[in-house]
């Protein structure tokens, strides 16, 4: 089983859109896939037309085992299941801290899924916290959407500094350019600068397109309702690059 986190400590950068579309594309390519929505805003859960609820809430999630397993829902798409968010996920950080070796709790929670899925994708909230440490401890690699703006670059530097201090393997953190506006010179200039100064930059651009925003109207991955669109091609390119990364790890 491969595990992937779509993570950023900055909000509004296209994490959920990437998680939803990548999970759909992975499933369409024959991988038995679970998308795990860890964000109390439950946007990924909403896109897949599922009620945001975990049996026994955050406490049921933290115990793992059958309660978490029974909370998994099928989606409208073959090979693709969803572990929905719950509004009580807002308490995950506080709750994780109650356990010994709290930074490894998420790894134990998902252990029962190893025999069921080829891939788990985590859609993560924007924070640097105990939950973030759990995510980074659990996954094979972390994928960071980065808008090419000065504030986004600064936020990513904060993440790398945090990971370095906690001795996380920076080689397992990858980024791609998200919500890129081709008309903006600052976007072009910063993408060149970032590609030359950061490691793990995937040569993929997800453009800023209104079609991606329409996911909230159709409540589907853009790859499902607009399969021949530039947005779908961009997410497809991202998936192909990720396949190379994921299968590097045994």
Secondary structure, 3 states (H helix, E strand, C coil): CEEEEECCCCCCCCHHHHHHHHHHHHHHCCCCEEEEECCCCCHHHHHCCCCCCCCCHHHHHHHCHHHHHHHEEECCCCCEEEECCCHHHHHHHHHHCCCCCHHHHHHHHHHHHCCCCCEEEEECCCCCCHHHHHHHHHCCEEEEEECCCHHHHHHHHHHHHHHHHCCCCHHHEEEEEEEECCCCHHHHHHHHHHHHHCCCEEEEEEECCHHHHCHHHHCCCHHHHCCCCHHHHHHHHHHHHHHHHHCCCC
